[in-house]
Amino acid sequence: MAVTAILSNHYKYQLAKKLIDLSADGIRVCLVRSGYSFNPDKVAQKINMRTNSGAISITFSTSKTISRGTGSWLTDGFIPGNKILTDASLNPGPFTITNVTQYVITVNETMVDEGPVVKTVSSDDEIGTNYGYTQYAKALASQVLTEDNTNDRAEMTCADPSWTASGGTIGPSPGALLIDESTSDKTVIGFLDFGGNQQATTGQVFTLEDVVVRVS
């Protein structure tokens, strides 16, 4: 499949601060769940893809909110668009976040009143480990950074990452996140957009062809 890259704004900042080396850093590629939407303003670090609150006192409301009185959903890494689950008996999810403030998460789906209860809220926008795919395990290989004087840009290319489906289907997935494992905050470089959901059934190979990150 052909893919294109949408860069995160945080990556551009990290690049300007000379904290990223596309030719040498360890970069992971993570397939995201069906329905995922990339926001280059909000998706900055790995925790914006997967995080959890730990066990804290929270209250669920029929107004479609999850409230806390201490700490911060923002610091924990929750962002609009995350799919979240909880271990609450009446409101397990999944829910889709529509808005986040320090103390309040608002979701799209229906909730019932519950709490305050000590529970954990977690997000995970990567497809699950199964059928030949392992979460946060695939690293880019053979990264090459070149100077393109014809098009006035630099670009990083790499070997095509792939997964072989076994015993079931990998996906569907609309794209992949590139995450720089070498940075202290695990910077999200950007999103590889497949142009629609893709999947691989048993025996098929799910391959990302011609991955390129351009700096212009």
N, C-alpha and C positions, 0 to 999 in steps of 0.2 A: 504494500500500500504506500502511496505517497503521503507525506506529512508536511505540515508547515508549522513554524514556531511562533508563538506569541510570548514575548518577553515580559517578565514581571518588572514593575517599577523598582522593587527592592533590589533585584539583580542589577539593574542599571546603577543604582546607588553604590552597591557593593563593588561593582566593577570600577567605578570612579574612585573609590577609596583604595583601590589596588588590593582588594581582599579576595579576588577570584582570579584563578589562572585556568582558563579553559583547556589548555594543553596538558596540564599536570594534575589538576584536582580530581578526586574520586567523585564521579557523578552517577547517581542512581536514576533509573527510569522506572516509573510506577504507573501501571494502567489504572485509570479511574473508573468508578462505577457508572452505569447507565444513568443518564439524567444530570450528570455533573456539568456545571457551568463555571468556566474560569474567569476570575475577575483580577486583572493585573494590578489593581489598586489594593486589593485585600489579601490576595494569596502571596505571602512573602516568605514564610518559613515552613519547614516540615510540619510544625504543630498546627498550621492552618489546614493541613490535610488530615492529620490524625492527632487527637489529644484527648485528655480527660481531666475532669475537675478534681478527682479524688473524692473521698467520702466527705460531703459537706451538708449543712442544713439548707434544704431548698423547699420551695412551695410551688405547687402546680396550680394553675387557675384555668377556669373555663374561658377566660379571656385570651387563652392560647399563650400564656407566659410561664416561664420558669424563673423564679426569683430567689435571690440569695441576699444575705445581709452583710457579708464580709468577703474579702478577696475580690476577684474580678474575672468575669467571663472573658474579657478582652485580653488580660494578661495570660490566661490559660490558653489562648489561641483560637477561641471559637470565632467564626466569621459567618456572615450571611451566605447561604447556600450549602453549608455543611449538613450532612445527614447525621442525626444524632440518635443514640439509644440511651436508656436509663435502666437502672435496676429497681425502679419503683414498681410496686405491684399493680397499681391502677393506671400508670402512664409509662409503659415500657418503650413506646415508640414503635417504629422509627418516626422521627419528626424531621422536617426541613426548616432550618433557621431562615427567617426573613429579616430579622433585625437583632442587633446585639448592643447592649450598653454594659457599663461596669457591673450592674447588679441584675439586669433583666435580659433574658433571651425570649424573643417572640418567635413563634413557629407558625407554619401554615396549616397544620392539621388540628383536629379537635382534641381537646383535653378535658379531664374532669378535675374537680377540686381535690387536692390531696396535699397533706402536710400542714406544718413543716415536718419533714422527714429527713433523716440523714441518708443520703443516697449519692450515687455517682452518675454524672453525665459524661458520655464519651462520644467522640466523632470519629468517623473513618470513611473517607471518600475513595479509598483504594479498593479494587476488587479483592475478594477474599482469597486466601491461600487454598488452592485446590486444583486438581486436574492438570498439574504441570506448571502452575504459576505459584510463586512464593512471594508474599508481600515484602517489599523493600529489600529485595535481594539482587536484582539485576543491575550490574554496573556497566556503564559504557566502556568499550574497549577500542584500542587503536585510535585514540583521539589525535587529530592533527589540526593545528592552527596555521592558517595561511594568510598572507597579505594579498589582496586582490586589487591591484592598481587599475585594472580596467574598469571595475565597477565601484572603485573608491570605498572599499570596505575590507574588513577581516572576517574570516569565517572558520568555525570549528566543524570538522566532519569526523565521523567515527564509523566503526564497523556496524552493520545492521543488527540491532538487538532482536532476539527472537525467543519464543517459548513454544515447545511442542506439547500440544494437548494430549492428555492420556486419561482415559476413563470417564471423560466428560468434556464439557465445553468451557474454554477460556473466554470470558466476556459474557455479554456484550459490553464493549467499552468505546466511548466516543473520543478517547485521547489518552495522553500520558503526561505526567509531570516529570520534569528534569529537576533533580534536587542535588545541590552541591554538598556532598558529605564532608568535604574538607573545611568548610566554614564553621565558625563557632555556633551559628544559629541555624545551620543546615538550610541555607538559602535556596528558595525555589527560583531556578533560572527562568523557567517558563513552561508553557503548555504546548505539547505537540497535538495539533488538531487533526483528527482523522477525517473530518468532513461528514461525520455520521458514525453510528455504532458499527463496530467490527467485532468479529468473534472467530474462534477456531474450534472446530469439533474434533473428536478423537482422531488422532493420527495426522491432523493438519498442523502446520507451523504458523504461528502468529508472529509475523515479522514486521518491524518498522523499517521501511526502506528510506535511504537517502536522508538521514537525520542531519540537519544543518542548523547551527546557531550563528547568526550573522550579527556583526557589530558595524554600524555605519554612521 
